[in-house]
Amino acid sequence: MHALRANVRRLAEEARDLYLNDAVPYLDKPPTPLEFQRSWLCPNKPFIVRNAISHWPAISKWTFPYLRQEVGEQSVSVAVTPNGYADAVHQGRFMMPEERKMRFGEFLDIVERKRAASGVFYVQKQCSNLTEEFPQLLKDVDAHIPWMTEALGKDPDAVNFWMGESAAVTSLHKDHYENLYCVISGEKHFILLPPTDRPFIPYEHFQPATYKVNEDGSYDVIDMQNAEKVPWIPLDPLNPDLSRFPEYSLARPTHCTVRAGEMLYLPSLWFHHVRQSHGCIAVNFWYDMEYDIKYNYFQFLDSVTKVMNTV
């Protein structure tokens, strides 16, 4: 088993050294579909494009007064937690937020601190909430990213609208999507880890539960009955517990900040942790990944890591 661990560690480190940059590269203009395929999609490498969405009306129009005028009366889904961590491990459970329906204008009151509220509020509903809950804003952004749509031969599976308080955090996870994060205002701060670091990233299984906010502002934890345990990463990359997870010391996290007008391409299966400036607004495009040899390599590495960790 010691030899297996050493070989898996060496495999991950060598694969990482062969194809990764020390920092996320910046591009001054979007790639062509062919450039994207050759230099980024096939090698599974992230990049940031400056001025990628400067032509979007949203860049200048999405002020708080404009959003109040356009969607202030719209009923939207808002994630509410006591600590800013939705879909994250907390006190031995996989905690999901209370999903509350509220007028978007009420949410803006909380973000602008015009109204006191217990907890942390974040518009983060997935499954294309921009098209489903904010249709009035669609005229201000592109419906898809042309060079990515052409390269992949498909339209985005979802287009999401995300906005929240600075205390809202997205815990370390991975997606089965090709991700494009387009920041309209503010900043998003990412910690990225490549799929080749899977042997150094811990997974455990947790009882799923949801938060429930009481009238006095306190929070109850409600276990989901008869639900399967959720595999999730219990490590916080901002403050990793290396006494509990010593293998993580071998991981090579990359930090980057995506600012207003910029776009981050985050390849499928990359692990990422996200923070943001207060009131940051972003539009996120999800394109379905291809289940090709890269996916099969990751599944092999994931399976070997699980075996290694159970013996």
N, C-alpha and C positions, 0 to 999 in steps of 0.2 A: 504494500500500500504506500509506503514511503517513496518507492520508485515511481509509482503511478502519479502521486502528487507532484513529484519533481518534474516528471515529463509533461504533465498538463500545464504546470507553471511555465516551463520553458516554451511550450507550444504557444501559449497565450502571449508571452513576452516577445517571442520572435515574430509572430504574426503582427503584433502591434508595432514593432519597430520597423517592419517592412513597408507599411503603408500610411502611417499616421504622421500628421504634422504636430509640432510642439504647441501650436496655437491654431485657433480657427481662422482660416484665411479670409481676407476681405476681397471682394470683387467690386470694381467701379461701375460695372454695368451687368445686367443679367446675362447668363450664358445663352448661347444658341441651343436648340434642342440636341444637336449632335455633341456640342461641347459638354453639355450637362450629362449626357449618356456616357461619354468616354471618360471624363475627368472626375465625376462626382457620384453619379448613380451607381455605375458598375463597381468602382472602388469602395462605395459605401462611406463617403467622406463628407463632412458638413462644410458649409461656407456661409458667409454673410454678404449680402449685396447692399452697398450704399445706394441711397436714392432710388431704391427699387420700386417704390410705390408713390413717388413724388407727384405723379400724374393723377392720383386718386383725389377726387373732391373731398373725401373724408379727412385728409391731412389738414386742411384748413377749416373745414366745416364742423368737425365733431367737437365742438366746445360744449360745456355743460348747458348753456342756454339753448343751443341748437338741439341737443339731445332731449331736453325737456319739451321743446316745441314739437319735435317729430314723434317721440315715443314716450313722453312723460306719463301718459294715461294708459300705456300698454301694460297688460299683466304679463310679468316675466318670472322665470324660475331663478331663485337666488339660493345659493348654498350658505348655510349659517352654521358656524361652529364656535365653541368657546375659545379656541386657541389659534385659529387660522389654518389648521391642518385638516383638510377634507380628504377622504380616501387615503388614510394613513394609519400606521400602527401607533396606538396610544394605550398605555397601561394593559398590554397583553391582548388587545383586541384590534381588529381592522375596523376603524371608525369611519363611518360615512356621515355626511352632514345632514342636518334637517333641511329638506328642500322646501322652501317657502315660496308661495305665489304672492307677489306684491306688485304694486304699481312701480314702474321704473322710476318715476319721479320720487317716490318714497326712498328707493335705493340711493338715488343721487343725493337726497337730503342727508343720508347717513355718511356717504363718502365725503360730502362737503362739510360734514360735521355741523350741519344745521339742526340735527336731531340726534339725541343720545339713544344708543341702542346697546343691548347686551350681546357681546360676541363680535365675531368677524364676518363680514358679508362679502360674497364674491359671486358675480355672474359667471358661471363656469359650466353650465349645462352643455353637454356634448350632443352628438347626433344632429349637427347642423342647426343649432339654435339661432344663428343669424337669419337663415331663411325661414325658420319656423316661428320665431318669436319677435324678430326685428325686421319684418319685410319692408318697412318704410325706409330703412337705411341701405337697402341693396343698391339703390341708384348711385350711391357714393363710393362704391368699390367695384373692382372687376369681379365678374362671376366665377372666373377661374384664372389660373396663371398660364398664359399661352404657351410658353416654352416648355413647361412641365407637362401640360396636357398633351402637347404634340409628342414629346419624348416618350411618355408612358402609353399613349394611345387610349386615354380614358379621361373622363371628367372627374373632378374631386368627388369623393364619397360623402364628404361633409364640409360645411363652412361654418366655423364657430366664432362667436363674439364673446370676448373675455374682458372683464373689467372688475376691479376690486380694490380693497384696501391693501396697504403695504404689508400688513400682518398676514395676508393670505399667502400660503405656501403650497406648492405642488410637490409632494414627496417623491423620492427617487423611484422611477419606474421606467418601463419601456412600452412602445406602441408598435403594433403591426401595421403601421402606416408610414408612408413618406410624408413628412411633416413640413409645412411652411408656416413660420411664425412671422406675421407682418405687424409691426408695432406702429400704431397710429399716433399715440402720444405717450410720453413718459418713457420708462425703460423696463426691460425684462433682463434678469440676471440668471444665467444658466450655469449649472455644473453638469458637464457631459462626460460620459464614460463609454468607450466603444464596446461592441458586442464581445470582442476578444477578451475583455476584462471579466467576463462572466464567472470564471473560477474564483475571483476575489470578492464577489458580491454575494452576501448571504441572503437566502430565502428561508422563511419559516411559514407555517400555516397558522392562521388566526381565526378565532370566532368572529364573524361579522356582526356589527352592531351599528345603530344609528343614534345620533343625538336628538333629544327632544327638549325644546326650550319651554320652561314653565313661565307662568304669568309674572313671577317675581324676578325673572331674569336668570334663574339658576338652570342648570342643565342636567337632565337624566340621561343615562345610557341604557338603551333598549336593545337587548340581544335579539337577533333574528332567529326565530325558532325553526328547528329542523332544516337549517341551512348548512351547506357544506362549508368547511373551513376554506379561507381565502389564502392562496400563496402570495406573500408580499415581502418586500425588503424592509427589515426592521432597523436598518442603519440610517442615521442622519449624516449626510456628507458634510454638513456644516460643523458638526462636532462628533466625529466617529469614535465609537467606543472600541479602541483597538485591543483592550484587554479581553473583550468579549468576541471581537471579530478581527483577530490578528492578520488574517489573509488580506484584509482590505488595505493594509500598508503597502501591498504590492500593486495596487491599482494606480492608474495614472489619470486622475481627473483633470479635465480642461475647463477653465472658467472663461466665460465670455459675456458681454453685455450687448444687447440689441436695443438700439435707440430709435426714436421716432423717425419714420421714413425708411427704416432698414428692414431687411427680411433675412431670417435665418432658415437655411435648408438643414433640417435634421433628418438624417437617413433612418430608415426602419431599423428597429431592434437596438438603437442606441439608448442607453440609460440616461435619464435626465432629471434634474431637480431644478425647480423654477421659483424665483422670487421676483418681486416687481416693485416699482415705485408706487406711491399712493395715487390712486386714480388712473393708473396705466390702462390704456385701451389697446387691445390687439385683436386682429382677425387671423384665424388659424385655418389653413386648408389641409384636409386629410385626403391623401390619395392612397388607395389600396396598394399594398406592397405585392411584389411578385414572389411566389413561393418557389424560388429557384435554388441554385446550389448554395447561395449565401445563407438562405434560410435553413437548408439542410445541414450546413456546417454548424450553424448556431445550435440547432437541435441536438446534433452530436455532442458539441461541447457542453451543452446544458445537461444532457443525459450522463456524460462522464463525470461532470461535477457533482451531480446528485448521488451517483454511486460512491464517489470518493468521500463524500461527506456523511455517508451512512454506514461506512465500514469502520 
